[in-house]
């Protein structure tokens, strides 16, 4: 296998690795399972290792942010639900819902709306950054996801910026730098 073929395969694998997170829309936890399997298949390659770690770290981070926002929404619903009820249950009729004082519901509506907008923003951010990371991987460039917590550690893309050079090209580059 030539070095050029290996480089193209690694680029393709890193691109598919990033795009495999979209499997979450068809398979539960697919955004963790498929990138992990693809990353572990060529973990010894620095280029694939970098992209695999970053993709998984980003997915874990987005998951934690979403869980936090959903928990905050549940606490908000519980808090304002008890406050709005004031010890009396809400009245649900066949065609109506009665609430004593609507002005008490405005903070609830605002907070839930803000949490919903932030969740929507995380969803859009995820789609945009996964596509950007895929394009960077296809071009052979390193990519760093925003808002990522490094759970799996990370190799520094700057220290290994010669991902797509053969060993001879890397050796020649260091020899030229030494001269």
N, C-alpha and C positions, 0 to 999 in steps of 0.2 A: 504494500500500500504506500503510495507516495505521500509526501508531506502535504501537498496541496489538497489531495482528496481527504486526508484526515482533518485538515483545517476546515474544509467545506462541510464535512460531517459534523464537526463540533459546532460550527455556526448554526447549522440546521437543527441540531439537537437542542442548543440553547434557545433558539427561536421557538421550537415546538414546546420546550419546557415552559417558557413564559406563557404561550398561548393555551397550554393545557389547564391553566387555572380557570378558564371559562367553562370547564367541565362541571363546575359547581352548579351550573344552571340546569344540568341534566342528572347528575349523580351527587347525592349528599356527600360532603367532604371531598369531592373530586379535586377541589383546589388545593388540597393537601396531599392526597394520595398520588395522583399522577405526576406532579412536579417532583415529589420525593423519589418515586421510582425512576424517573428519567435522570435525575441528578445523581442517584446512587449508581446508575449504570456506567457513568463516566466521571466519577468524582475525582479520579486521579489527575484529570486534565485541568489545569488552572483556569482556563477560560470557562469551561462548563461548571467547575466548582464555584467560581465567582457568581455566575448567573443563577445557579441553583440555590446557593445560600441566600442571595438577595431576594429571589422570588419567594422562597419559603418564609424568610423573615418578614417580608412585606405582607404576605397572606396572614401570618400569625398576628402581626400588628393590627391589620384591618379588622381581624376577628375580635381582638381584645377591645379595640375602640368601639366596635358595634355592640358588643356585650355590655360595655360600660354605658353607652347611650341608651340602650334598651332598658337596662336596670334603672338608670336615672328616670326614664319615662315611667316605669312601673312604680317607682317611689313617688313620683309626681302625681300619678293617677290615684294612688292610695292616699297620699296626704290631702290632696284637694277633694277627693271623694268623701273622705271623712269630714273635712271642713265644710263642704257644700251641704252635706246631709245634716249636719248639726245634731246628730243623735237621732234624727228621723229618717226613715228610708225614703228614697226617691219614690215618686208616684209614677207608675207606668200604667197608662190606660191603653185601650185598644188602639186609639188613634193619636195619642198625645203623650208627651213627656213633660211633667211639670217640675219646675225648679223655682224655689221661693224668690231668690234674689240673683238675677243674671249677672250683676256687676261683680259678684264673687267668683264667677266662672271665667272672667277675662284673663287673669294671670295664668290659670290652668291652660286655657286655649293658646296663649302666647308661648308658654314654656313647651308645650307639646308641639306646636308649630316649629319652634326653633330647633328642637331635637329632631323633628322630621326633616327639616332642611339640611341639618348637619349630616344625618344619615344618607340623604340623597346626594349630598356633596361627596361623602366617602365613596359611594357607589360610582359616581361619575369619575372621581379621582382614580379609583381602581381600574376602570375601563381604560382611561386615557394613559395611565402609567404603564399598564401591561402592554398596550399596543406600542408605546414608545420604547419600552424595554425590548420588545420583540424586534423592532426595527433596528435598534442598536446592536442586538445580538446578531442579526442577519448581516449587518455591516462589519461585524468583527470588533465592535467597540464595547468598552465596559459601560455599565449602567448602574446608577445608584438610585434606588427608589426613595421618594420623599417620605417623611413621617415614619420611618422604619426604626423599630427597636431591634438591635442585633442579638437575637436569641441564640442563633447558631454560630455566632462569630462571623467575621468577614475578612476576606483577604483584601488587602488594599489594592485597588485597580491601578494606582499610580506606581506602585512598586513593581508590578508585573505588567507594564504597559506593552510588552512585546509578545502578546498572546499568540499572534498569528505568524510568528517567524519560526523558521526551522531552527534546529540547534546550531547548524553551521552559520546561519545569518545572525543569530544571537552572539555566537562566538566572535564572528567578524566585527559586529558592532562594538563589543567590549574591547576588542583589540584596537579598533580605530579610536575609541575614547581614550585608551591608555597612551596612545601616541600623541 
